[in-house]
Amino acid sequence: MRARPLSRVWYHPDRIRRPLLKQKDDGRLFRLKKPETLLKSKIDEAVRKAENRVHLITEAVGQPCPNLFDEALKNWKSRPPHIFEPFAYEALKMANQRSSAWTA
């Protein structure tokens, strides 16, 4: 898998090109026209319910990202981000594949 040329993956016809949302009832995927609108509404809903409802998990990143993350989470009445250092991207890839897509 690692030795596969990027062009074979990038131009594969089954590649997901746009954000998709999975429906709860039948599991069908549909295209999101404005994914940032959905994300904002979900965050706003979580913030209204209680404090510390929004969490951010990210790998170690350079400045100014941590400051931006801290400020955003403070505005959402949540704790600072959880920062990890990945030792094996394969495990992260497998976890991502298992979760597959967001659920509406």
C-alpha positions as CSV (number, residue, x, y, z in Angstrom):
1,M,0.0,0.0,0.0
2,R,2.8,2.4,0.8
3,A,4.6,1.9,-2.5
4,R,1.5,2.7,-4.6
5,P,2.0,5.7,-6.7
6,L,0.0,8.7,-5.6
7,S,-1.4,9.2,-9.1
8,R,-3.2,5.8,-9.0
9,V,-4.9,6.9,-5.8
10,W,-5.5,10.5,-6.7
11,Y,-7.1,9.7,-10.1
12,H,-9.0,6.5,-9.0
13,P,-12.7,6.7,-10.0
14,D,-13.8,5.6,-6.5
15,R,-12.0,8.4,-4.8
16,I,-14.3,10.7,-2.7
17,R,-13.9,14.2,-4.1
18,R,-16.4,16.1,-2.0
19,P,-17.6,16.0,1.6
20,L,-20.4,13.4,2.2
21,L,-22.8,12.9,5.0
22,K,-24.3,9.5,5.9
23,Q,-28.0,9.3,6.7
24,K,-28.9,7.5,9.9
25,D,-31.9,5.6,8.6
26,D,-30.6,3.9,5.4
27,G,-26.8,4.7,5.5
28,R,-26.9,6.4,2.1
29,L,-24.3,9.1,1.5
30,F,-25.3,12.5,0.1
31,R,-23.1,15.5,-0.9
32,L,-22.8,18.5,1.3
33,K,-23.1,21.8,-0.4
34,K,-21.5,23.8,2.5
35,P,-19.9,21.5,5.0
36,E,-18.7,24.4,7.2
37,T,-22.4,25.3,7.8
38,L,-23.1,21.8,9.1
39,L,-20.0,22.0,11.3
40,K,-20.9,25.4,12.7
41,S,-24.5,24.3,13.5
42,K,-23.2,21.2,15.3
43,I,-20.7,23.2,17.3
44,D,-23.3,25.9,18.2
45,E,-25.7,23.1,19.3
46,A,-23.1,21.5,21.5
47,V,-22.1,24.9,23.1
48,R,-25.7,25.6,23.9
49,K,-26.1,22.3,25.7
50,A,-23.3,22.7,28.2
51,E,-19.6,23.7,28.7
52,N,-16.8,21.4,27.5
53,R,-18.9,19.8,24.8
54,V,-16.5,20.7,21.9
55,H,-13.2,18.8,21.8
56,L,-10.4,19.1,19.3
57,I,-7.9,16.3,18.8
58,T,-4.9,17.1,16.6
59,E,-1.3,16.0,16.0
60,A,1.5,18.3,17.0
61,V,1.4,21.3,14.7
62,G,3.5,24.5,14.4
63,Q,2.6,28.0,15.3
64,P,0.1,29.8,15.0
65,C,-2.3,26.8,15.0
66,P,-2.2,26.0,18.7
67,N,-3.0,29.6,19.5
68,L,-5.9,29.6,17.1
69,F,-7.2,26.3,18.5
70,D,-6.9,27.6,22.1
71,E,-8.8,30.8,21.2
72,A,-11.6,29.0,19.3
73,L,-12.1,26.4,22.1
74,K,-12.1,29.2,24.7
75,N,-14.9,30.9,22.7
76,W,-16.8,27.6,22.7
77,K,-16.4,27.3,26.5
78,S,-14.3,24.2,26.1
79,R,-10.9,23.0,27.3
80,P,-7.7,23.4,25.2
81,P,-7.1,20.8,22.4
82,H,-5.7,17.3,22.9
83,I,-2.4,17.2,21.1
84,F,-0.8,13.9,20.2
85,E,2.3,12.9,18.4
86,P,1.6,10.1,15.9
87,F,4.0,7.3,15.8
88,A,2.2,5.2,13.3
89,Y,0.0,6.8,10.7
90,E,-1.3,3.3,9.7
91,A,-3.2,3.0,12.9
92,L,-4.8,6.5,12.4
93,K,-5.7,5.6,8.9
94,M,-7.4,2.3,10.0
95,A,-9.3,4.2,12.7
96,N,-10.5,6.7,10.1
97,Q,-11.6,4.0,7.7
98,R,-13.6,2.2,10.4
99,S,-15.4,5.4,11.3
100,S,-15.9,5.9,7.5
101,A,-18.2,9.0,7.4
102,W,-20.1,11.4,9.5
103,T,-23.6,10.4,10.5
104,A,-26.4,12.9,10.2
